[in-house]
């Protein structure tokens, strides 16, 4: 009996410690929601108000109603979608090839690409895009985002294909299948969980990217992180709409994090990748 | 766990476990598209940056070969040297604090915590959130009069701070944001290490009467040392590269009090359009990042080697 009690007390104690651990995250996001739902009077109140008497839903409707928000959202979807799609198209086969060739040196290049500060790619790319007359389109940002997504995909896929069994592939080769068939019909289906991880991480880090947009985006080609940052200079003192916009920008990523927590944790601990 | 560092240190000459019937060239077609893309968007910019750094070159202006003069100019550029100092302070703080908190959090997440999955999910969220969105909310929280942080401090009897608005507190304040965001990554890496530790050493240590602290010092710490090293390497690289949070919150200010190398590089290349000089900064910055990474990979190899010896 006393053993049981002690067990319960221990669990409760641990739960308390666990809640303390997550409190910085919870309090931050609660405060973000609170800021986004308050009228300016309430946001300027001292002491601060967590739950206001009236909710300022207009902060959200205002963001959606501004005619440019739809454009920036679409820009973000196109840039992230294209950069992730292209990265999977070329990165998954490359990860397979590198893993099967045991090409350690190629893996090191990918590693160095991950270490390089994103900004240091931008001077040559900026000049190149200007010279090619691509500025003002989304193409420069799509290409620049490949700098993030391609290494993530290759890196995760190398790790994944290294652990998948070779026996089936070898048997298929003996039966007369060519390398491409082996890849498509044997290696690829087994690697689906790895592709999911690579896809999710590439989407998140591309969606979150800011620095490429700051340099390469024009008035019409801003992605959401750049657009929300630009709001800051115009709406320095209206916190409600700004917080609402910030929440809308990061919400897709947070939802993805909750839905795909297991894959994200697996991918990050295996490759420990971060873009930018 | 196949980590960056482990894959890096695998010797290229390692004998294949089973002789592969097919020659390696059969796999080339899989790699060619990626080689083309990596070559044009990653390797070409590296080479072009080095070439540009040898020129006096402003966007729209004339280009003139200048040898190493851009690099010599760096050595006497006080703003650059100050930014190197800022980067070092920022990086050290932004590695050490997440390392301490992340390791503590990993120890707790490794115990029989109720609702472990849910709590871990919440704990990881800051790391995945869009940095600019996060930075905007922190900017509001740092506000000296209306910010919630000074209110929270007042609850425990501490006077108001100027946070990012005071040159002497701006870097620690930015590191606070960075720590909030990236402690979860350290936690995940260390948690991977803790999960691999067998329970027997702890059982026999308990029988021998070792305290919890002794168990941590003599069993846990040596076992997770390689993972801590990976966390340090990754944190160092990311902290050196940090841009979004600093740019969105302070743009390197007040004055240049939080201007890191990355921020200075941005100003030179994209505010003054001095791409020649900017490229020289990029090359030096790149060299610092790679040199530190290699140094730590080397240290990590030694850590691993010592583990084998012990």
Interface residues (C-beta under 8 A of the other chain):
Chain A: X11 X14 X15 X17 X18 X19 X21 X22 X24 X25 X26 X28 X29 X31 X32 X35 X43 X44 X46 X47 X48 X86 X89 X90 X91 X93 X94 X96 X97 X98 X100 X101 X102 X103 X104 X105 X106 X107 X108 X109 X110 X111 X112 X113 X114 X115 X116 X117 X118 X119 X120 X121 X122 X123 X124 X125 X126 X127 X128 X130 X143 X144 X146 X147 X150 X151 X154 X155 X158 X159 X162 X163 X166 X170 X173 X179 X180 X183 X204 X207 X208 X210 X211 X214 X215 X224 X225 X226 X228 X229 X232 X239 X242 X243 X246 X247 X249 X250 X253 X254 X256 X257 X258 X261 X264 X265 X268 X269 X270 X271 X272 X274 X276
Chain B: X1 X2 X3 X4 X7 X8 X10 X11 X12 X14 X16 X18 X20 X21 X22 X24 X26 X27 X28 X29 X30 X31 X33 X34 X35 X37 X38 X41 X42 X43 X44 X45 X46 X48 X49 X52 X59 X105 X108 X109 X111 X112 X113 X114 X115 X116 X117 X119 X120 X121 X122 X123 X124 X125 X126 X128 X129 X130 X131 X132 X133 X134 X136 X137 X139 X140 X141 X145 X146 X148 X151 X180 X185 X188 X189 X191 X192 X230 X234 X237 X238 X240 X241 X243 X244 X247 X248 X262 X265 X266 X269 X270 X275 X278 X279 X282 X283 X285 X286 X289 X290 X293
